[in-house]
Amino acid sequence: MWTTVLLVVAGFSALAASQAPCESPGQWDAHFSMFDPAQGHEFYVNGDYHYDKTGMRKARFERVNEGVNSTYRFVEVIDLYQEKKSYRIDVRTRECRVETIDYDFHAHDVPTGGRFRGLYYLGSSAEEEGSIELSAWDFNWVTRGYFWDGSFTTHGCIPYHSNAFNGSTFGARFESFWDVTPGLRDPNVFIPPPQCFQN
């Protein structure tokens, strides 16, 4: 029995050692959802997500649900990390609020030094083409003050989920992505509207 256990442990150790952190596509569009308990246990966001690692840009069309008894808010968010500016546009009023970004760009890749946690299937491996294989990773991001875990498809390194945990400040943040399409359908999503530059 111990021989079997040792072989299994050795096999897993070899698999873990052979897994190098992957790099997701540099640009993609997707649908996303985000849950942030720090903003209320009913707070939930979903919508469209646009990502450009090369230009350090992210854009989102958010449908914000702040609670059971609240109505949805619709917000466009454009984060331009090289400029350290975030533009938040209320879809209904078209009012634009400009904020300073005081944190680093988070690339949707496995961080250098990330720890491989294993492989798993989304769906069922018992059915042909009934599942997708994902690799799970985590990383203690000391310089940013939080613990991260995420998973990616083993083919193409497409991000599936990304979570961050910090007990002293924001608590936890959970993000999921689906219908990820490499490339950008419309690069203009990163251009703030004119009202964002009015004094």
C-alpha atoms as one frame of an Amber mdcrd trajectory, in Angstrom:
protein
   0.000   0.000   0.000   2.770   2.441   0.920   4.401   1.804  -2.438   1.174
   2.861  -4.174   0.888   5.997  -2.035   4.491   6.938  -2.742   3.990   6.422
  -6.475   0.885   8.639  -6.448   2.673  11.367  -4.480   5.712  11.123  -6.752
   3.468  11.282  -9.816   1.678  14.389  -8.549   5.001  16.019  -7.614   6.309
  15.364 -11.126   3.114  16.798 -12.643   3.345  19.903 -10.453   6.992  20.369
 -11.361   6.198  20.083 -15.078   3.474  22.746 -14.971   4.864  26.142 -15.914
   2.731  29.248 -15.371   0.830  30.003 -18.566   0.227  33.346 -20.232  -3.280
  34.194 -21.392  -3.966  36.046 -24.672  -2.899  39.681 -24.494  -6.283  40.986
 -25.683  -9.756  39.515 -25.279 -13.449  40.221 -24.835 -15.682  38.274 -22.459
 -18.741  38.259 -20.265 -17.946  38.481 -16.576 -19.421  38.438 -13.102 -17.957
  39.840  -9.911 -18.982  39.407  -6.293 -17.486  41.660  -3.618 -18.743  40.888
  -0.074 -17.028  44.026   1.254 -19.649  46.091  -0.594 -22.540  44.141   0.901
 -23.532  40.503   0.917 -26.031  41.158  -1.915 -23.665  43.222  -4.086 -23.144
  41.648  -7.500 -21.938  42.857 -10.904 -22.089  41.249 -14.336 -21.680  42.475
 -17.889 -19.086  42.764 -20.672 -15.331  42.835 -20.121 -12.575  44.044 -22.469
  -8.906  43.431 -21.730  -5.698  44.755 -23.281  -2.521  43.716 -21.474  -0.160
  45.414 -23.954  -1.770  48.826 -23.458  -2.558  48.118 -19.765  -6.241  48.888
 -20.330  -9.504  47.378 -19.129 -13.069  48.367 -19.947 -16.326  47.033 -18.540
 -20.018  47.505 -19.112 -21.393  46.788 -15.654 -24.874  45.841 -14.575 -24.674
  46.558 -10.845 -27.018  44.933  -8.341 -26.540  46.474  -4.900 -29.234  44.436
  -3.165 -32.589  42.692  -3.382 -34.595  45.895  -2.956 -32.458  48.079  -5.227
 -32.742  48.680  -8.939 -29.915  47.890 -11.320 -27.390  50.567 -12.193 -25.609
  50.473 -15.545 -22.075  51.842 -15.632 -19.310  51.960 -18.215 -15.848  51.756
 -16.648 -12.624  52.513 -18.534  -9.384  51.888 -16.636  -6.253  53.275 -18.301
  -3.382  52.159 -16.084  -0.595  53.897 -18.007  -2.416  57.184 -17.440  -3.443
  56.173 -13.884  -7.004  57.257 -14.727 -10.350  55.517 -14.325 -13.471  56.836
 -16.057 -16.895  55.823 -14.731 -19.831  56.795 -16.959 -23.412  56.478 -15.763
 -25.219  54.949 -18.754 -28.538  56.631 -17.900 -27.344  60.195 -17.206 -24.049
  60.029 -19.207 -22.368  61.739 -16.255 -18.652  60.921 -16.135 -16.595  60.657
 -12.959 -12.791  60.586 -13.267 -10.731  58.905 -10.561  -7.016  58.306 -10.024
  -5.835  54.692 -10.160  -3.445  54.127  -7.263  -2.854  50.386  -7.707  -0.974
  48.247 -10.217  -2.371  46.702 -13.379  -3.434  43.101 -12.706  -2.665  40.915
 -15.715  -4.935  37.908 -16.197  -2.011  35.475 -16.272  -0.560  33.097 -13.720
   1.843  35.281 -11.702   5.535  34.450 -11.928   6.168  32.123  -9.008   2.531
  30.987  -8.932   1.950  27.606  -7.295   0.289  24.884  -9.366  -2.606  23.332
  -7.416  -3.778  20.692  -9.867  -6.041  19.973 -12.827  -9.810  19.637 -12.794
 -12.700  19.405 -15.222 -15.575  21.816 -15.670 -18.426  19.601 -16.798 -17.891
  15.849 -17.010 -14.834  14.005 -18.284 -17.118  10.958 -18.745 -18.710  12.541
 -21.840 -16.802  13.198 -25.046 -16.516  16.982 -25.461 -18.586  17.283 -22.280
 -15.947  19.112 -20.292 -13.105  21.565 -20.319  -9.844  20.917 -18.453  -8.639
  23.691 -16.167  -5.415  24.242 -14.246  -5.668  25.773 -10.762  -3.043  28.146
  -9.360  -2.463  30.340  -6.330   0.029  32.983  -5.268   0.725  34.932  -2.097
   1.081  38.420  -3.576   3.042  40.000  -0.722   3.875  43.222  -2.599   0.175
  43.843  -3.254  -1.021  42.639   0.128  -3.360  39.851  -0.905  -3.596  36.118
  -1.631  -4.724  35.204  -5.157  -6.087  32.061  -6.738  -7.271  31.462 -10.269
  -7.902  28.873 -12.932  -7.224  28.763 -16.670  -8.006  26.394 -19.512  -5.111
  24.030 -20.134  -5.397  24.763 -23.870  -4.952  28.437 -24.661  -4.626  29.623
 -21.032  -8.062  31.262 -21.167  -8.926  32.723 -17.720 -11.957  31.207 -16.021
 -11.891  32.695 -12.545  -9.709  35.023 -10.489 -10.112  35.578  -6.744  -8.280
  37.807  -4.276  -8.358  37.661  -0.474  -7.159  40.189   2.095  -8.465  39.944
   5.642  -7.330  43.410   6.770  -8.689  45.684   4.019 -11.108  44.590   1.301
 -11.848  41.028   2.428 -12.444  39.060  -0.774 -13.257  39.633  -4.426 -14.444
  36.940  -6.821 -14.383  37.258 -10.633 -15.504  34.770 -13.297 -15.227  34.969
 -17.093 -17.034  33.116 -19.879 -17.497  33.375 -23.641 -13.905  34.626 -23.807
 -12.936  35.649 -27.357  -9.252  36.392 -28.046  -8.730  39.766 -29.730 -10.786
  42.938 -29.470 -13.959  43.444 -31.506 -13.921  47.195 -30.868 -10.711  48.907
 -29.618 -12.732  52.132 -29.202 -14.156  50.792 -25.925 -11.010  52.209 -24.285
 -11.651  55.791 -25.459 -13.451  57.894 -22.821 -16.391  59.949 -24.150 -16.005
  63.751 -24.587 -17.924  64.615 -21.406 -15.116  63.043 -19.359 -12.833  65.920
 -20.387 -15.202  68.813 -19.691 -14.282  71.087 -16.780
